Amino acid sequence: MTDMATPRLEARHLLLDWADGESHAFPYIWLRDTDPAGFHPATGERVFDLTSVPLDLAPEAARIEGASLVIDWPGDAGTSRFDLGWLRENRPGAARPDPAAVPATPWRGDLGAGGVPRARAAEVMRDDAALADWLRRSKAYGLSIVEGLDDDTEAGCAVARRIGFLRETNFGLTFEVVSKPDPNNLAYTSEALPLHTDLTNQELPPGWQFLHCLANEAEGGGSVFCDGVAVAEDLAREAPDAFELLATVDIPFRFHDAGTDIRARKTVIRRGRDGRVEEICFNAHLADILDIDPAIMPDYYAAYRRLMQMTRDPAYLVTLKLKAGEMVVFDNRRVLHGRAAFDPSTGFRHLRGCYVDRGELDSRLRVLARAAARPDAA
């Protein structure tokens, strides 16, 4: 095993020359800070105190023992021992492996209702492998449908709780999408809902939305979805200046009723660290009075209007009529959703909704992957 790697001590970092010819640098302060002995054995939290060592700390010696790198530090700084495989996988400058890092698969109208990923509720509830497969497909497309839910108002929430904790908002832990008198949200009317993302007025809008269809007997009321990533990518290619305005200028959003006044500022398009579109925050009904610099306002309105028009273009839209026992699940910070108007006099329409934050779904994917990797998983 000693030929797996050869350590070399440089001025500020240790070089590991691997047997396959690759070399990787490990700064000394990183090695001391990442010493496995510096993490609590039960909680996994770091207990090492970075201020206890100087920033220019350097080893006295380094050697390979079996499949481990052993480092002797000066004075009372002790000895560190690292698994070589772990070091190579977690080396500085390389993204740490993440089972939840599922690449987005942008889609447009040609996906069609038949192309939306589907899963059976019974399988998702009892089988971890089925759950993981459904979550990965849901994350890739930002949209999926769960079929075969019981005729029970809690059935949809049970699937959501299989993933993680529900996100409570000013509308409660769950919400009923029905036409009702004196509504405080357009969702609680029979009117058409243009495509939007929910609760853009929140500091952190909810991540995944779950809408369990309990009844959909009224004429109209079809659900419409649009992949905000696909729209934003096309906008960036066709009108880069418009894209840049929407990705850099934050605007105000607000929801208020008799007992609530929640406001936040954010950009309509948010990019991740790699520059790719990561989130869409678009809700014309919750957009507050625009207060940006008058000098850029005409161009901003042009960009905002162009995005709005794109979200109404059939080329981007997938429409479906949910049936009782089906639940649509979508990433509220990626996929825009809307609804055609319906006539409540022709039948009852009732959807029950809840939210689960993105971090909860990602956590479940990681835990499922960890469990599947255990030797006894089979």
Summary of the structure (lengths in Angstrom):
residues: 378
radius of gyration: 25.7
end to end distance: 29.1
largest distance: 82.3
contacts: 1117
relative contact order: 0.16
helix: 30%
strand: 30%
